[in-house]
């Protein structure tokens, strides 16, 4: 992440953040925000939301980086034939 951010202040959104583990591995200049269906330890930078029912967002805030690590295999989306 340091290679992407350099010394710039950046906001990162982690969609499907789980226990927000990624937050502990970021440099101080990358500000972490997370969204998950079940937030274990509530905090101002974490939002509990079902992204299949609500738009992905964080109160109108914009982000420089968005990640969704290990999210899609839990979404249960089925493929339909055309």
C-alpha positions as CSV (number, residue, x, y, z in Angstrom):
1,X,0.0,0.0,0.0
2,X,2.9,2.4,0.7
3,X,3.9,2.1,-3.0
4,X,0.4,3.4,-4.0
5,X,0.0,6.0,-1.4
6,X,3.5,7.3,-1.1
7,X,3.4,10.1,1.4
8,X,-0.1,11.3,0.3
9,X,-3.1,11.2,2.7
10,X,-5.6,8.8,1.2
11,X,-9.0,7.3,2.2
12,X,-9.5,3.6,1.7
13,X,-12.8,1.8,1.7
14,X,-12.8,-1.9,2.5
15,X,-16.0,-3.5,1.3
16,X,-16.7,-6.7,3.1
17,X,-14.2,-5.8,5.8
18,X,-15.0,-8.6,8.3
19,X,-13.1,-7.8,11.5
20,X,-11.3,-4.9,9.7
21,X,-7.9,-6.7,9.9
22,X,-6.5,-4.7,6.9
23,X,-6.6,-1.5,9.0
24,X,-3.7,-2.8,11.1
25,X,-1.4,-3.2,8.1
26,X,-1.9,0.2,6.5
27,X,0.5,3.1,6.8
28,X,-0.7,6.1,8.9
29,X,-1.4,8.2,5.9
30,X,-4.0,5.8,4.6
31,X,-7.3,6.3,6.4
32,X,-9.3,3.2,6.7
33,X,-13.1,2.8,6.4
34,X,-14.9,-0.5,6.3
35,X,-18.4,-1.8,5.5
36,X,-19.6,-5.3,6.4
37,X,-22.9,-7.1,7.0
38,X,-21.8,-7.7,10.6
39,X,-19.5,-5.4,12.4
40,X,-18.0,-7.0,15.5
41,X,-16.5,-4.0,17.1
42,X,-18.4,-0.8,16.2
43,X,-16.3,2.3,15.4
44,X,-16.9,5.6,13.6
45,X,-14.9,4.3,10.6
46,X,-16.9,1.1,10.3
47,X,-20.4,0.8,8.8
48,X,-22.7,-2.2,9.1
49,X,-24.7,-2.7,5.9
50,X,-26.0,-5.4,3.6
51,X,-24.5,-4.3,0.2
52,X,-26.9,-6.5,-1.7
53,X,-29.8,-4.3,-0.3
54,X,-28.1,-0.9,0.2
55,X,-25.8,1.1,-2.1
56,X,-22.1,0.8,-1.2
57,X,-21.4,4.1,0.5
58,X,-20.3,5.9,3.6
59,X,-22.4,8.9,4.2
60,X,-21.4,10.7,1.0
61,X,-17.7,10.3,1.6
62,X,-15.5,9.7,-1.4
63,X,-12.5,7.3,-1.4
64,X,-9.2,7.2,-3.2
65,X,-9.0,3.4,-3.0
66,X,-11.7,0.7,-2.7
67,X,-10.9,-3.0,-2.0
68,X,-13.2,-6.0,-1.8
69,X,-10.9,-8.8,-0.7
70,X,-12.6,-12.2,-0.3
71,X,-16.0,-10.7,-0.6
72,X,-17.5,-12.2,-3.8
73,X,-17.4,-15.8,-2.7
74,X,-19.7,-15.0,0.2
75,X,-22.3,-13.1,-1.8
76,X,-24.3,-16.1,-3.1
77,X,-24.9,-14.7,-6.5
78,X,-26.0,-17.3,-9.0
79,X,-25.3,-17.1,-12.7
80,X,-28.3,-17.1,-15.0
81,X,-28.3,-18.3,-18.6
82,X,-29.5,-16.2,-21.4
